[in-house]
Every structure is written in structure tokens, then in C-alpha cells.
């Protein structure tokens, strides 16, 4: 059910690396939250220099030109320990997949009530309860 949008620098990563990024994001859910692999909804957006701006040192980071913003629409029912687990898994797996610095990955978790997700057919499949995972 989580939906990722990875905002990455334009022309920095190859098609293979973008596929590896998508795989890493999907695996962060599998490993961090126990979500089924088929729960895969990922958007990768490339942005030019004037369209993606991350302060290079805010919060004591040392960001490079590889810096990216990853937003995750996540079920609002998730407790803090789940959020910590998925954030750590995202960072670790993206670093492994792309060879970027851990400082280059800014993550924003955006809580969304489960009843606000439609997986197709215009139905709100989770409106009557939480998913099994």
C-alpha cells in the first residue's frame, strides 16, 4: 500500500540504476515492514539543477550532487517503530543499490488513512479495515 516518489537528480542515474532504486524501495517494505513484494507502487522523477534543491549541510549532513528526496505515502496506522524500520531499510538498501552516501537520502513519510487508498476499480479496498500486514 505505500506509494514511493523518488525525486532524483536528472541524468545522474542509468536506467539500470533506476530499476535498482525501485527494487530497493520495494525491498525496504518487505524487509522493514513485512509487506508482500507485490505491493509495489513507485514513481521515479528526475529533476534538473534548478528543480531539486537540498541544503548540503542541514542537520549535520554532507550531501553531494547525488542527493535525493524520497517521499512515502504510508498507512497512518503505522507506529513509530515501523516508521523507523522502513526509514532505516530505505536508506540502507538505496545506499547499497546506488552507491550513494547515506547523507544523500532525505526521506519524508506521509501518513495517509487506509480508507484513502484505491488499488483500482475506484474501490476503497481498505475502507473496512487495516491490511493483514
N, CA, C and O atoms as a Tinker XYZ file with bonds, in Angstrom:
   532  protein
     1  N      0.795000   -1.195000    0.000000    73     2
     2  CA     0.000000    0.000000    0.000000    64     1     3
     3  C      0.843000    1.267000    0.000000    63     2     4     5
     4  O      0.402000    2.268000   -0.566000    81     3
     5  N      2.025000    1.283000    0.600000    73     3     6
     6  CA     2.816000    2.511000    0.498000    64     5     7
     7  C      3.122000    2.863000   -0.961000    63     6     8     9
     8  O      3.308000    1.990000   -1.808000    81     7
     9  N      3.166000    4.154000   -1.218000    73     7    10
    10  CA     3.489000    4.660000   -2.548000    64     9    11
    11  C      4.744000    5.520000   -2.409000    63    10    12    13
    12  O      4.799000    6.429000   -1.581000    81    11
    13  N      5.746000    5.220000   -3.227000    73    11    14
    14  CA     7.005000    5.958000   -3.209000    64    13    15
    15  C      7.041000    6.961000   -4.358000    63    14    16    17
    16  O      6.522000    6.699000   -5.443000    81    15
    17  N      7.661000    8.111000   -4.104000    73    15    18
    18  CA     8.065000    9.011000   -5.163000    64    17    19
    19  C      9.498000    9.400000   -4.858000    63    18    20    21
    20  O      9.773000   10.103000   -3.886000    81    19
    21  N     10.410000    8.934000   -5.701000    73    19    22
    22  CA    11.829000    9.255000   -5.547000    64    21    23
    23  C     12.163000   10.394000   -6.483000    63    22    24    25
    24  O     12.084000   10.258000   -7.704000    81    23
    25  N     12.534000   11.511000   -5.904000    73    23    26
    26  CA    12.924000   12.700000   -6.665000    64    25    27
    27  C     14.448000   12.679000   -6.745000    63    26    28    29
    28  O     15.139000   12.883000   -5.747000    81    27
    29  N     14.954000   12.430000   -7.944000    73    27    30
    30  CA    16.398000   12.245000   -8.124000    64    29    31
    31  C     16.957000   13.285000   -9.096000    63    30    32    33
    32  O     16.214000   13.853000   -9.896000    81    31
    33  N     18.278000   13.534000   -9.025000    73    31    34
    34  CA    18.884000   14.473000   -9.968000    64    33    35
    35  C     18.807000   13.935000  -11.401000    63    34    36    37
    36  O     19.040000   12.751000  -11.644000    81    35
    37  N     18.478000   14.817000  -12.338000    73    35    38
    38  CA    18.362000   14.430000  -13.745000    64    37    39
    39  C     19.689000   13.951000  -14.304000    63    38    40    41
    40  O     20.750000   14.484000  -13.979000    81    39
    41  N     19.609000   12.951000  -15.139000    73    39    42
    42  CA    20.757000   12.429000  -15.897000    64    41    43
    43  C     21.901000   11.930000  -15.016000    63    42    44    45
    44  O     23.038000   11.838000  -15.480000    81    43
    45  N     21.622000   11.611000  -13.769000    73    43    46
    46  CA    22.676000   11.126000  -12.875000    64    45    47
    47  C     22.721000    9.599000  -12.830000    63    46    48    49
    48  O     23.795000    9.012000  -12.703000    81    47
    49  N     21.562000    8.959000  -12.933000    73    47    50
    50  CA    21.481000    7.517000  -12.773000    64    49    51
    51  C     20.996000    6.868000  -14.063000    63    50    52    53
    52  O     20.113000    7.392000  -14.741000    81    51
    53  N     21.581000    5.725000  -14.391000    73    51    54
    54  CA    21.203000    4.985000  -15.604000    64    53    55
    55  C     19.844000    4.306000  -15.410000    63    54    56    57
    56  O     19.314000    4.256000  -14.300000    81    55
    57  N     19.298000    3.791000  -16.498000    73    55    58
    58  CA    18.033000    3.048000  -16.419000    64    57    59
    59  C     18.164000    1.861000  -15.476000    63    58    60    61
    60  O     17.246000    1.564000  -14.712000    81    59
    61  N     19.320000    1.176000  -15.532000    73    59    62
    62  CA    19.549000    0.026000  -14.649000    64    61    63
    63  C     19.579000    0.472000  -13.190000    63    62    64    65
    64  O     19.035000   -0.209000  -12.321000    81    63
    65  N     20.209000    1.609000  -12.921000    73    63    66
    66  CA    20.259000    2.115000  -11.553000    64    65    67
    67  C     18.869000    2.533000  -11.066000    63    66    68    69
    68  O     18.539000    2.344000   -9.895000    81    67
    69  N     18.061000    3.096000  -11.954000    73    67    70
    70  CA    16.701000    3.473000  -11.552000    64    69    71
    71  C     15.873000    2.230000  -11.245000    63    70    72    73
    72  O     15.071000    2.242000  -10.311000    81    71
    73  N     16.052000    1.157000  -12.015000    73    71    74
    74  CA    15.381000   -0.109000  -11.696000    64    73    75
    75  C     15.869000   -0.640000  -10.356000    63    74    76    77
    76  O     15.078000   -1.148000   -9.560000    81    75
    77  N     17.181000   -0.524000  -10.103000    73    75    78
    78  CA    17.748000   -0.968000   -8.823000    64    77    79
    79  C     17.193000   -0.124000   -7.672000    63    78    80    81
    80  O     16.947000   -0.645000   -6.584000    81    79
    81  N     16.999000    1.164000   -7.906000    73    79    82
    82  CA    16.393000    2.039000   -6.904000    64    81    83
    83  C     14.969000    1.580000   -6.598000    63    82    84    85
    84  O     14.591000    1.451000   -5.434000    81    83
    85  N     14.193000    1.338000   -7.631000    73    83    86
    86  CA    12.814000    0.866000   -7.435000    64    85    87
    87  C     12.801000   -0.455000   -6.671000    63    86    88    89
    88  O     11.983000   -0.646000   -5.770000    81    87
    89  N     13.699000   -1.360000   -7.028000    73    87    90
    90  CA    13.783000   -2.644000   -6.322000    64    89    91
    91  C     14.151000   -2.434000   -4.853000    63    90    92    93
    92  O     13.600000   -3.091000   -3.969000    81    91
    93  N     15.085000   -1.515000   -4.597000    73    91    94
    94  CA    15.492000   -1.235000   -3.217000    64    93    95
    95  C     14.330000   -0.665000   -2.413000    63    94    96    97
    96  O     14.129000   -1.044000   -1.259000    81    95
    97  N     13.569000    0.237000   -3.012000    73    95    98
    98  CA    12.421000    0.809000   -2.310000    64    97    99
    99  C     11.393000   -0.271000   -1.993000    63    98   100   101
   100  O     10.857000   -0.318000   -0.886000    81    99
   101  N     11.118000   -1.135000   -2.963000    73    99   102
   102  CA    10.177000   -2.229000   -2.727000    64   101   103
   103  C     10.681000   -3.148000   -1.616000    63   102   104   105
   104  O      9.917000   -3.539000   -0.734000    81   103
   105  N     11.961000   -3.489000   -1.662000    73   103   106
   106  CA    12.527000   -4.382000   -0.640000    64   105   107
   107  C     12.540000   -3.734000    0.746000    63   106   108   109
   108  O     12.514000   -4.436000    1.756000    81   107
   109  N     12.578000   -2.410000    0.800000    73   107   110
   110  CA    12.535000   -1.747000    2.108000    64   109   111
   111  C     11.211000   -2.030000    2.808000    63   110   112   113
   112  O     11.155000   -2.104000    4.035000    81   111
   113  N     10.160000   -2.186000    2.035000    73   111   114
   114  CA     8.855000   -2.532000    2.622000    64   113   115
   115  C      8.824000   -3.984000    3.058000    63   114   116   117
   116  O      8.322000   -4.316000    4.132000    81   115
   117  N      9.368000   -4.847000    2.208000    73   115   118
   118  CA     9.399000   -6.278000    2.508000    64   117   119
   119  C     10.220000   -6.515000    3.773000    63   118   120   121
   120  O      9.767000   -7.194000    4.695000    81   119
   121  N     11.427000   -5.956000    3.815000    73   119   122
   122  CA    12.325000   -6.181000    4.944000    64   121   123
   123  C     11.954000   -5.355000    6.177000    63   122   124   125
   124  O     12.061000   -5.845000    7.302000    81   123
   125  N     11.527000   -4.128000    5.980000    73   123   126
   126  CA    11.241000   -3.242000    7.112000    64   125   127
   127  C      9.872000   -3.427000    7.725000    63   126   128   129
   128  O      9.690000   -3.219000    8.925000    81   127
   129  N      8.887000   -3.824000    6.894000    73   127   130
   130  CA     7.507000   -3.900000    7.386000    64   129   131
   131  C      6.831000   -5.240000    7.147000    63   130   132   133
   132  O      5.706000   -5.453000    7.600000    81   131
   133  N      7.504000   -6.154000    6.439000    73   131   134
   134  CA     6.879000   -7.440000    6.158000    64   133   135
   135  C      5.746000   -7.359000    5.146000    63   134   136   137
   136  O      4.856000   -8.209000    5.139000    81   135
   137  N      5.775000   -6.354000    4.303000    73   135   138
   138  CA     4.744000   -6.162000    3.282000    64   137   139
   139  C      5.039000   -7.092000    2.100000    63   138   140   141
   140  O      6.206000   -7.297000    1.767000    81   139
   141  N      4.010000   -7.660000    1.461000    73   139   142
   142  CA     4.243000   -8.540000    0.310000    64   141   143
   143  C      4.958000   -7.818000   -0.837000    63   142   144   145
   144  O      4.728000   -6.630000   -1.065000    81   143
   145  N      5.826000   -8.540000   -1.557000    73   143   146
   146  CA     6.594000   -7.945000   -2.654000    64   145   147
   147  C      5.709000   -7.335000   -3.737000    63   146   148   149
   148  O      6.100000   -6.363000   -4.383000    81   147
   149  N      4.533000   -7.893000   -3.936000    73   147   150
   150  CA     3.633000   -7.382000   -4.964000    64   149   151
   151  C      3.023000   -6.035000   -4.638000    63   150   152   153
   152  O      2.415000   -5.408000   -5.506000    81   151
   153  N      3.170000   -5.578000   -3.409000    73   151   154
   154  CA     2.682000   -4.259000   -3.008000    64   153   155
   155  C      3.736000   -3.249000   -3.449000    63   154   156   157
   156  O      4.502000   -2.732000   -2.636000    81   155
   157  N      3.759000   -2.978000   -4.755000    73   155   158
   158  CA     4.831000   -2.195000   -5.375000    64   157   159
   159  C      4.223000   -1.044000   -6.175000    63   158   160   161
   160  O      3.651000   -1.250000   -7.245000    81   159
   161  N      4.355000    0.163000   -5.641000    73   159   162
   162  CA     3.837000    1.362000   -6.293000    64   161   163
   163  C      4.908000    2.438000   -6.160000    63   162   164   165
   164  O      5.069000    3.037000   -5.096000    81   163
   165  N      5.645000    2.683000   -7.257000    73   163   166
   166  CA     6.848000    3.511000   -7.203000    64   165   167
   167  C      6.887000    4.465000   -8.394000    63   166   168   169
   168  O      6.692000    4.059000   -9.539000    81   167
   169  N      7.137000    5.716000   -8.108000    73   167   170
   170  CA     7.327000    6.744000   -9.138000    64   169   171
   171  C      8.748000    7.277000   -8.969000    63   170   172   173
   172  O      9.163000    7.620000   -7.862000    81   171
   173  N      9.485000    7.345000  -10.068000    73   171   174
   174  CA    10.813000    7.954000  -10.032000    64   173   175
   175  C     10.775000    9.177000  -10.938000    63   174   176   177
   176  O     10.490000    9.073000  -12.131000    81   175
   177  N     11.065000   10.328000  -10.358000    73   175   178
   178  CA    11.007000   11.595000  -11.082000    64   177   179
   179  C     12.395000   12.223000  -11.106000    63   178   180   181
   180  O     13.042000   12.360000  -10.067000    81   179
   181  N     12.847000   12.603000  -12.298000    73   179   182
   182  CA    14.136000   13.275000  -12.434000    64   181   183
   183  C     13.928000   14.786000  -12.458000    63   182   184   185
   184  O     12.962000   15.287000  -13.034000    81   183
   185  N     14.857000   15.502000  -11.819000    73   183   186
   186  CA    14.757000   16.953000  -11.723000    64   185   187
   187  C     16.105000   17.586000  -12.040000    63   186   188   189
   188  O     17.149000   17.103000  -11.600000    81   187
   189  N     16.072000   18.683000  -12.813000    73   187   190
   190  CA    17.280000   19.439000  -13.134000    64   189   191
   191  C     17.783000   20.217000  -11.930000    63   190   192   193
   192  O     17.135000   20.258000  -10.884000    81   191
   193  N     18.951000   20.834000  -12.093000    73   191   194
   194  CA    19.587000   21.585000  -11.000000    64   193   195
   195  C     18.668000   22.630000  -10.378000    63   194   196   197
   196  O     18.679000   22.819000   -9.162000    81   195
   197  N     17.877000   23.305000  -11.197000    73   195   198
   198  CA    17.002000   24.353000  -10.672000    64   197   199
   199  C     15.681000   23.797000  -10.145000    63   198   200   201
   200  O     14.826000   24.558000   -9.693000    81   199
   201  N     15.508000   22.483000  -10.201000    73   199   202
   202  CA    14.233000   21.875000   -9.798000    64   201   203
   203  C     14.340000   20.984000   -8.561000    63   202   204   205
   204  O     13.317000   20.557000   -8.026000    81   203
   205  N     15.544000   20.697000   -8.101000    73   203   206
   206  CA    15.756000   19.849000   -6.934000    64   205   207
   207  C     16.835000   20.503000   -6.084000    63   206   208   209
   208  O     17.986000   20.607000   -6.508000    81   207
   209  N     16.469000   20.938000   -4.898000    73   207   210
   210  CA    17.414000   21.682000   -4.067000    64   209   211
   211  C     17.386000   21.127000   -2.650000    63   210   212   213
   212  O     16.372000   21.208000   -1.956000    81   211
   213  N     18.498000   20.572000   -2.239000    73   211   214
   214  CA    18.664000   20.072000   -0.872000    64   213   215
   215  C     19.865000   20.778000   -0.272000    63   214   216   217
   216  O     20.950000   20.763000   -0.853000    81   215
   217  N     19.682000   21.390000    0.875000    73   215   218
   218  CA    20.801000   22.061000    1.526000    64   217   219
   219  C     21.903000   21.040000    1.779000    63   218   220   221
   220  O     21.625000   19.959000    2.299000    81   219
   221  N     23.143000   21.354000    1.424000    73   219   222
   222  CA    24.212000   20.361000    1.515000    64   221   223
   223  C     24.633000   19.993000    2.940000    63   222   224   225
   224  O     25.245000   18.944000    3.142000    81   223
   225  N     24.315000   20.841000    3.943000    73   223   226
   226  CA    24.809000   20.562000    5.292000    64   225   227
   227  C     23.746000   20.593000    6.382000    63   226   228   229
   228  O     24.067000   20.364000    7.548000    81   227
   229  N     22.496000   20.869000    6.040000    73   227   230
   230  CA    21.449000   20.970000    7.062000    64   229   231
   231  C     21.384000   19.704000    7.901000    63   230   232   233
   232  O     21.450000   18.601000    7.358000    81   231
   233  N     21.255000   19.844000    9.203000    73   231   234
   234  CA    21.203000   18.758000   10.193000    64   233   235
   235  C     22.504000   17.957000   10.242000    63   234   236   237
   236  O     22.503000   16.769000   10.563000    81   235
   237  N     23.621000   18.630000    9.916000    73   235   238
   238  CA    24.930000   17.998000   10.026000    64   237   239
   239  C     25.259000   17.011000    8.915000    63   238   240   241
   240  O     26.174000   16.201000    9.062000    81   239
   241  N     24.530000   17.066000    7.808000    73   239   242
   242  CA    24.781000   16.155000    6.685000    64   241   243
   243  C     25.883000   16.706000    5.797000    63   242   244   245
   244  O     26.241000   17.882000    5.871000    81   243
   245  N     26.410000   15.831000    4.958000    73   243   246
   246  CA    27.362000   16.206000    3.909000    64   245   247
   247  C     26.821000   15.663000    2.595000    63   246   248   249
   248  O     27.272000   14.633000    2.093000    81   247
   249  N     25.837000   16.384000    2.048000    73   247   250
   250  CA    25.163000   15.933000    0.831000    64   249   251
   251  C     25.980000   16.266000   -0.408000    63   250   252   253
   252  O     26.677000   17.280000   -0.463000    81   251
   253  N     25.877000   15.387000   -1.403000    73   251   254
   254  CA    26.579000   15.578000   -2.673000    64   253   255
   255  C     25.572000   15.889000   -3.773000    63   254   256   257
   256  O     24.389000   16.107000   -3.509000    81   255
   257  N     26.052000   15.907000   -4.990000    73   255   258
   258  CA    25.168000   16.132000   -6.138000    64   257   259
   259  C     24.257000   14.930000   -6.391000    63   258   260   261
   260  O     23.380000   15.008000   -7.251000    81   259
   261  N     24.437000   13.829000   -5.674000    73   259   262
   262  CA    23.565000   12.659000   -5.777000    64   261   263
   263  C     22.340000   12.764000   -4.876000    63   262   264   265
   264  O     21.481000   11.884000   -4.911000    81   263
   265  N     22.238000   13.819000   -4.072000    73   263   266
   266  CA    21.177000   13.928000   -3.079000    64   265   267
   267  C     19.796000   13.831000   -3.712000    63   266   268   269
   268  O     19.542000   14.355000   -4.797000    81   267
   269  N     18.909000   13.136000   -2.988000    73   267   270
   270  CA    17.554000   12.877000   -3.480000    64   269   271
   271  C     16.555000   13.008000   -2.343000    63   270   272   273
   272  O     16.910000   12.948000   -1.166000    81   271
   273  N     15.301000   13.187000   -2.722000    73   271   274
   274  CA    14.196000   13.218000   -1.766000    64   273   275
   275  C     13.294000   12.035000   -2.090000    63   274   276   277
   276  O     12.852000   11.864000   -3.226000    81   275
   277  N     13.029000   11.223000   -1.068000    73   275   278
   278  CA    12.124000   10.087000   -1.236000    64   277   279
   279  C     10.926000   10.315000   -0.331000    63   278   280   281
   280  O     11.063000   10.389000    0.890000    81   279
   281  N      9.755000   10.426000   -0.934000    73   279   282
   282  CA     8.530000   10.548000   -0.154000    64   281   283
   283  C      7.804000    9.211000   -0.195000    63   282   284   285
   284  O      7.836000    8.495000   -1.196000    81   283
   285  N      7.150000    8.894000    0.918000    73   283   286
   286  CA     6.438000    7.626000    1.030000    64   285   287
   287  C      5.056000    7.897000    1.610000    63   286   288   289
   288  O      4.933000    8.369000    2.740000    81   287
   289  N      4.012000    7.596000    0.831000    73   287   290
   290  CA     2.657000    7.625000    1.368000    64   289   291
   291  C      2.481000    6.311000    2.114000    63   290   292   293
   292  O      2.542000    5.237000    1.515000    81   291
   293  N      2.263000    6.397000    3.416000    73   291   294
   294  CA     2.280000    5.238000    4.288000    64   293   295
   295  C      1.008000    5.223000    5.120000    63   294   296   297
   296  O      0.530000    6.274000    5.545000    81   295
   297  N      0.462000    4.047000    5.352000    73   295   298
   298  CA    -0.748000    3.937000    6.171000    64   297   299
   299  C     -0.581000    4.650000    7.505000    63   298   300   301
   300  O      0.410000    4.444000    8.206000    81   299
   301  N     -1.544000    5.484000    7.849000    73   299   302
   302  CA    -1.474000    6.276000    9.081000    64   301   303
   303  C     -1.510000    5.397000   10.332000    63   302   304   305
   304  O     -1.214000    5.878000   11.425000    81   303
   305  N     -1.861000    4.144000   10.194000    73   303   306
   306  CA    -1.928000    3.241000   11.349000    64   305   307
   307  C     -0.550000    2.782000   11.820000    63   306   308   309
   308  O     -0.446000    2.152000   12.873000    81   307
   309  N      0.497000    3.079000   11.076000    73   307   310
   310  CA     1.844000    2.589000   11.391000    64   309   311
   311  C      2.417000    3.271000   12.638000    63   310   312   313
   312  O      2.425000    4.499000   12.723000    81   311
   313  N      2.896000    2.480000   13.605000    73   311   314
   314  CA     3.521000    3.073000   14.794000    64   313   315
   315  C      4.940000    3.569000   14.482000    63   314   316   317
   316  O      5.500000    3.274000   13.426000    81   315
   317  N      5.495000    4.317000   15.415000    73   315   318
   318  CA     6.821000    4.901000   15.244000    64   317   319
   319  C      7.881000    3.850000   14.946000    63   318   320   321
   320  O      8.760000    4.094000   14.119000    81   319
   321  N      7.828000    2.680000   15.595000    73   319   322
   322  CA     8.854000    1.664000   15.339000    64   321   323
   323  C      8.810000    1.174000   13.898000    63   322   324   325
   324  O      9.859000    0.859000   13.336000    81   323
   325  N      7.632000    1.098000   13.278000    73   323   326
   326  CA     7.532000    0.752000   11.852000    64   325   327
   327  C      8.161000    1.832000   10.988000    63   326   328   329
   328  O      8.856000    1.534000   10.016000    81   327
   329  N      7.917000    3.081000   11.343000    73   327   330
   330  CA     8.474000    4.192000   10.578000    64   329   331
   331  C      9.994000    4.197000   10.658000    63   330   332   333
   332  O     10.678000    4.451000    9.667000    81   331
   333  N     10.512000    3.914000   11.841000    73   331   334
   334  CA    11.968000    3.828000   11.986000    64   333   335
   335  C     12.527000    2.675000   11.170000    63   334   336   337
   336  O     13.558000    2.820000   10.514000    81   335
   337  N     11.854000    1.532000   11.205000    73   335   338
   338  CA    12.326000    0.345000   10.478000    64   337   339
   339  C     12.344000    0.588000    8.972000    63   338   340   341
   340  O     13.316000    0.242000    8.301000    81   339
   341  N     11.289000    1.175000    8.442000    73   339   342
   342  CA    11.237000    1.385000    6.995000    64   341   343
   343  C     12.209000    2.480000    6.569000    63   342   344   345
   344  O     12.810000    2.374000    5.500000    81   343
   345  N     12.379000    3.522000    7.369000    73   343   346
   346  CA    13.345000    4.573000    7.026000    64   345   347
   347  C     14.765000    4.023000    6.995000    63   346   348   349
   348  O     15.539000    4.336000    6.090000    81   347
   349  N     15.104000    3.204000    7.982000    73   347   350
   350  CA    16.436000    2.596000    8.022000    64   349   351
   351  C     16.641000    1.657000    6.833000    63   350   352   353
   352  O     17.714000    1.637000    6.230000    81   351
   353  N     15.609000    0.880000    6.499000    73   351   354
   354  CA    15.712000   -0.047000    5.366000    64   353   355
   355  C     15.840000    0.710000    4.050000    63   354   356   357
   356  O     16.628000    0.318000    3.189000    81   355
   357  N     15.079000    1.786000    3.882000    73   355   358
   358  CA    15.196000    2.599000    2.662000    64   357   359
   359  C     16.625000    3.089000    2.518000    63   358   360   361
   360  O     17.245000    2.920000    1.468000    81   359
   361  N     17.145000    3.696000    3.577000    73   359   362
   362  CA    18.488000    4.264000    3.490000    64   361   363
   363  C     19.521000    3.196000    3.174000    63   362   364   365
   364  O     20.334000    3.369000    2.266000    81   363
   365  N     19.497000    2.104000    3.906000    73   363   366
   366  CA    20.491000    1.038000    3.708000    64   365   367
   367  C     20.420000    0.448000    2.308000    63   366   368   369
   368  O     21.451000    0.276000    1.657000    81   367
   369  N     19.220000    0.138000    1.839000    73   367   370
   370  CA    19.076000   -0.518000    0.538000    64   369   371
   371  C     19.364000    0.411000   -0.636000    63   370   372   373
   372  O     19.908000   -0.029000   -1.649000    81   371
   373  N     19.010000    1.682000   -0.518000    73   371   374
   374  CA    19.326000    2.643000   -1.585000    64   373   375
   375  C     20.836000    2.880000   -1.649000    63   374   376   377
   376  O     21.402000    2.964000   -2.739000    81   375
   377  N     21.482000    2.985000   -0.505000    73   375   378
   378  CA    22.944000    3.126000   -0.478000    64   377   379
   379  C     23.581000    1.924000   -1.173000    63   378   380   381
   380  O     24.475000    2.088000   -2.003000    81   379
   381  N     23.122000    0.709000   -0.835000    73   379   382
   382  CA    23.666000   -0.497000   -1.465000    64   381   383
   383  C     23.402000   -0.535000   -2.968000    63   382   384   385
   384  O     24.273000   -0.931000   -3.742000    81   383
   385  N     22.214000   -0.129000   -3.379000    73   383   386
   386  CA    21.830000   -0.215000   -4.792000    64   385   387
   387  C     22.537000    0.808000   -5.667000    63   386   388   389
   388  O     22.902000    0.508000   -6.804000    81   387
   389  N     22.731000    2.016000   -5.144000    73   387   390
   390  CA    23.252000    3.110000   -5.969000    64   389   391
   391  C     24.669000    3.538000   -5.613000    63   390   392   393
   392  O     25.306000    4.254000   -6.386000    81   391
   393  N     25.169000    3.121000   -4.474000    73   391   394
   394  CA    26.499000    3.545000   -4.066000    64   393   395
   395  C     26.564000    5.007000   -3.661000    63   394   396   397
   396  O     27.621000    5.630000   -3.757000    81   395
   397  N     25.447000    5.560000   -3.210000    73   395   398
   398  CA    25.420000    6.950000   -2.759000    64   397   399
   399  C     25.696000    6.996000   -1.259000    63   398   400   401
   400  O     25.681000    5.970000   -0.579000    81   399
   401  N     25.943000    8.184000   -0.766000    73   399   402
   402  CA    26.163000    8.377000    0.663000    64   401   403
   403  C     24.833000    8.293000    1.418000    63   402   404   405
   404  O     23.801000    8.703000    0.888000    81   403
   405  N     24.843000    7.772000    2.636000    73   403   406
   406  CA    23.625000    7.780000    3.455000    64   405   407
   407  C     23.100000    9.194000    3.697000    63   406   408   409
   408  O     21.906000    9.384000    3.930000    81   407
   409  N     23.995000   10.189000    3.642000    73   407   410
   410  CA    23.582000   11.583000    3.818000    64   409   411
   411  C     22.788000   12.110000    2.626000    63   410   412   413
   412  O     22.105000   13.128000    2.742000    81   411
   413  N     22.869000   11.435000    1.488000    73   411   414
   414  CA    22.216000   11.909000    0.263000    64   413   415
   415  C     20.746000   11.511000    0.157000    63   414   416   417
   416  O     20.090000   11.829000   -0.834000    81   415
   417  N     20.231000   10.827000    1.156000    73   415   418
   418  CA    18.861000   10.307000    1.068000    64   417   419
   419  C     17.986000   10.984000    2.113000    63   418   420   421
   420  O     18.052000   10.661000    3.299000    81   419
   421  N     17.177000   11.914000    1.665000    73   419   422
   422  CA    16.203000   12.605000    2.515000    64   421   423
   423  C     14.891000   11.850000    2.369000    63   422   424   425
   424  O     14.423000   11.639000    1.249000    81   423
   425  N     14.292000   11.442000    3.473000    73   423   426
   426  CA    13.062000   10.649000    3.444000    64   425   427
   427  C     11.956000   11.412000    4.158000    63   426   428   429
   428  O     12.161000   11.928000    5.257000    81   427
   429  N     10.786000   11.486000    3.538000    73   427   430
   430  CA     9.600000   12.067000    4.166000    64   429   431
   431  C      8.494000   11.018000    4.156000    63   430   432   433
   432  O      8.036000   10.600000    3.093000    81   431
   433  N      8.071000   10.600000    5.335000    73   431   434
   434  CA     6.965000    9.661000    5.465000    64   433   435
   435  C      5.680000   10.474000    5.619000    63   434   436   437
   436  O      5.570000   11.322000    6.504000    81   435
   437  N      4.726000   10.203000    4.754000    73   435   438
   438  CA     3.480000   10.960000    4.749000    64   437   439
   439  C      2.340000   10.016000    5.126000    63   438   440   441
   440  O      1.973000    9.151000    4.330000    81   439
   441  N      1.770000   10.166000    6.333000    73   439   442
   442  CA     0.708000    9.255000    6.754000    64   441   443
   443  C     -0.597000    9.529000    6.007000    63   442   444   445
   444  O     -1.020000   10.674000    5.843000    81   443
   445  N     -1.213000    8.442000    5.564000    73   443   446
   446  CA    -2.481000    8.523000    4.840000    64   445   447
   447  C     -3.438000    7.508000    5.467000    63   446   448   449
   448  O     -3.072000    6.343000    5.629000    81   447
   449  N     -4.650000    7.923000    5.823000    73   447   450
   450  CA    -5.608000    6.941000    6.345000    64   449   451
   451  C     -5.840000    5.826000    5.322000    63   450   452   453
   452  O     -5.948000    6.087000    4.124000    81   451
   453  N     -5.916000    4.599000    5.799000    73   451   454
   454  CA    -6.064000    3.452000    4.908000    64   453   455
   455  C     -7.262000    3.571000    3.972000    63   454   456   457
   456  O     -7.204000    3.112000    2.831000    81   455
   457  N     -8.338000    4.179000    4.442000    73   455   458
   458  CA    -9.539000    4.275000    3.607000    64   457   459
   459  C     -9.353000    5.208000    2.416000    63   458   460   461
   460  O    -10.243000    5.305000    1.570000    81   459
   461  N     -8.217000    5.894000    2.330000    73   459   462
   462  CA    -7.960000    6.806000    1.224000    64   461   463
   463  C     -7.206000    6.159000    0.065000    63   462   464   465
   464  O     -6.877000    6.844000   -0.903000    81   463
   465  N     -6.924000    4.856000    0.137000    73   463   466
   466  CA    -6.220000    4.159000   -0.929000    64   465   467
   467  C     -7.198000    3.366000   -1.787000    63   466   468   469
   468  O     -8.031000    2.626000   -1.263000    81   467
   469  N     -7.097000    3.522000   -3.109000    73   467   470
   470  CA    -7.814000    2.670000   -4.056000    64   469   471
   471  C     -6.768000    1.963000   -4.906000    63   470   472   473
   472  O     -5.920000    2.605000   -5.527000    81   471
   473  N     -6.835000    0.650000   -4.926000    73   471   474
   474  CA    -5.887000   -0.143000   -5.703000    64   473   475
   475  C     -6.388000   -0.393000   -7.120000    63   474   476   477
   476  O     -5.731000   -1.086000   -7.897000    81   475
   477  N     -7.537000    0.162000   -7.457000    73   475   478
   478  CA    -8.133000    0.025000   -8.772000    64   477   479
   479  C     -9.638000   -0.096000   -8.677000    63   478   480   481
   480  O    -10.202000   -0.283000   -7.599000    81   479
   481  N    -10.284000    0.018000   -9.849000    73   479   482
   482  CA   -11.743000   -0.093000   -9.979000    64   481   483
   483  C    -12.504000    0.991000   -9.226000    63   482   484   485
   484  O    -13.726000    0.914000   -9.095000    81   483
   485  N    -11.797000    1.992000   -8.733000    73   483   486
   486  CA   -12.458000    3.065000   -7.994000    64   485   487
   487  C    -12.961000    2.629000   -6.635000    63   486   488   489
   488  O    -13.761000    3.332000   -6.017000    81   487
   489  N    -12.507000    1.483000   -6.161000    73   487   490
   490  CA   -12.937000    0.966000   -4.863000    64   489   491
   491  C    -11.921000    1.330000   -3.791000    63   490   492   493
   492  O    -10.722000    1.407000   -4.058000    81   491
   493  N    -12.396000    1.545000   -2.613000    73   491   494
   494  CA   -11.525000    1.810000   -1.461000    64   493   495
   495  C    -11.415000    0.505000   -0.680000    63   494   496   497
   496  O    -12.125000    0.284000    0.301000    81   495
   497  N    -10.508000   -0.352000   -1.138000    73   495   498
   498  CA   -10.412000   -1.718000   -0.649000    64   497   499
   499  C    -10.131000   -1.827000    0.848000    63   498   500   501
   500  O    -10.493000   -2.830000    1.464000    81   499
   501  N     -9.503000   -0.834000    1.438000    73   499   502
   502  CA    -9.149000   -0.912000    2.857000    64   501   503
   503  C    -10.072000   -0.069000    3.740000    63   502   504   505
   504  O     -9.756000    0.185000    4.902000    81   503
   505  N    -11.198000    0.359000    3.197000    73   503   506
   506  CA   -12.094000    1.240000    3.954000    64   505   507
   507  C    -12.751000    0.538000    5.134000    63   506   508   509
   508  O    -13.208000    1.196000    6.069000    81   507
   509  N    -12.803000   -0.778000    5.100000    73   507   510
   510  CA   -13.447000   -1.547000    6.173000    64   509   511
   511  C    -12.467000   -2.095000    7.191000    63   510   512   513
   512  O    -12.887000   -2.740000    8.151000    81   511
   513  N    -11.177000   -1.863000    7.015000    73   511   514
   514  CA   -10.204000   -2.362000    7.978000    64   513   515
   515  C     -8.786000   -2.231000    7.475000    63   514   516   517
   516  O     -8.545000   -1.863000    6.325000    81   515
   517  N     -7.860000   -2.535000    8.351000    73   515   518
   518  CA    -6.425000   -2.465000    8.026000    64   517   519
   519  C     -5.996000   -3.674000    7.225000    63   518   520   521
   520  O     -6.637000   -4.722000    7.301000    81   519
   521  N     -4.918000   -3.552000    6.453000    73   519   522
   522  CA    -4.375000   -4.721000    5.741000    64   521   523
   523  C     -3.828000   -5.736000    6.738000    63   522   524   525
   524  O     -3.571000   -5.404000    7.896000    81   523
   525  N     -3.654000   -6.958000    6.288000    73   523   526
   526  CA    -3.136000   -8.024000    7.138000    64   525   527
   527  C     -1.688000   -7.774000    7.550000    63   526   528   529
   528  O     -1.240000   -8.342000    8.546000    81   527
   529  N     -0.958000   -6.968000    6.839000    73   527   530
   530  CA     0.462000   -6.772000    7.104000    64   529   531
   531  C      0.742000   -5.434000    7.708000    63   530   532
   532  O      1.897000   -5.114000    7.992000    81   531
